[in-house]
Amino acid sequence: MALTPAQLQAAAYVPAGAAPQFTATSVSYIRTIILHNTDAAPRVVTLWNVPNGGAAGGANQFVLVTLAAYQTGTYEWKPPGIVMGTVGDYIEGKADVGNKVTIQMYGFTT
């Protein structure tokens, strides 16, 4: 199985309502997630790793962070990273205020 390095999610704003930020179209491995607060006020961001057909909840939440004004948070995982093993698995995210925090994801696809 060959792995291809990929930008899994180009920079985009995290919405105020929970919504998919990246959906696996093949087996994918997330190694890095970058969150950046573009606002002058602190912002809270929540991320969930949701299996295909599942729902976001406490059991699959993996990031809950308050980013200070203009702060960037970089989250990196050792290999293999966050494994999106089934097509349709997704990362869901929300921010306390929409269009203030950006998200980018990098990793590998098969």
SVG drawing of the C-alpha trace seen along z (x, -y; Angstrom):
<svg xmlns="http://www.w3.org/2000/svg" viewBox="-25 -42 30 44">
<polyline fill="none" stroke="black" stroke-width="0.4" points="0.0,0.0 1.6,-3.3 1.0,-6.4 0.7,-9.8 1.4,-12.9 -1.5,-15.3 -3.0,-18.5 -6.3,-16.9 -8.0,-20.2 -7.0,-23.6 -7.3,-26.6 -11.0,-27.2 -13.0,-28.8 -14.5,-26.6 -18.3,-27.4 -20.2,-28.2 -22.4,-25.2 -20.8,-21.7 -20.0,-20.6 -17.6,-18.2 -14.2,-19.7 -12.7,-16.7 -14.3,-13.6 -12.2,-10.6 -12.7,-9.5 -10.0,-6.8 -8.1,-5.5 -6.4,-8.6 -4.0,-9.4 -4.1,-12.8 -0.7,-13.8 -1.1,-17.6 -4.0,-19.9 -3.4,-23.7 -5.9,-26.0 -5.5,-29.8 -7.6,-32.4 -7.9,-35.4 -9.9,-37.4 -8.8,-40.0 -10.8,-37.9 -10.2,-34.4 -12.1,-31.7 -13.1,-28.1 -12.8,-25.3 -14.0,-21.7 -13.1,-18.8 -14.5,-15.3 -13.3,-12.1 -16.6,-10.7 -16.9,-7.2 -19.0,-6.8 -22.6,-6.7 -21.8,-8.0 -22.3,-11.2 -20.1,-13.7 -20.1,-13.2 -18.0,-13.0 -16.6,-9.6 -15.0,-10.9 -14.1,-14.5 -10.3,-14.9 -9.7,-18.7 -11.3,-21.3 -9.1,-24.4 -9.4,-28.1 -7.1,-30.0 -6.0,-33.4 -6.3,-36.4 -4.3,-35.7 -2.9,-32.5 -2.0,-29.4 -2.3,-25.9 -0.5,-23.1 -1.5,-19.5 0.7,-16.7 0.3,-12.9 3.0,-10.2 2.6,-7.7 0.3,-6.5 -1.7,-9.6 -5.4,-9.7 -6.6,-6.8 -9.6,-7.5 -10.0,-3.8 -13.4,-3.8 -14.5,-6.0 -17.0,-8.4 -15.2,-8.8 -14.9,-12.5 -13.5,-15.2 -16.3,-17.5 -15.6,-20.9 -17.2,-24.0 -16.1,-27.3 -17.9,-29.5 -18.1,-32.2 -18.0,-31.3 -15.5,-32.6 -12.9,-33.5 -10.8,-30.4 -9.2,-28.6 -8.3,-25.0 -5.8,-23.1 -5.1,-19.4 -2.1,-17.5 -1.3,-13.8 -1.4,-10.8 -3.9,-9.0 -3.8,-5.6"/>
</svg>
